[in-house]
């Protein structure tokens, strides 16, 4: 029995979602992600400015990809 390779993806945005979505299809990989919380554009930027919360968009997409 071979050990799974551990891979950590670091980033944020659409590219990270795409990479995670592709890598999760390999059963020989144990996948983790570190996602940036520095989004300032679009609707997440408005949430951050108006409600004072961290932007949830990139983290949400990463969780869905995993």
Secondary structure, 3 states (H helix, E strand, C coil): CCCCEEEEEEECCHHHHHHHHHHCCCCCEEEEEEECCCCCCHHHHHHHHHHCCCCCHHHHHHHHHC
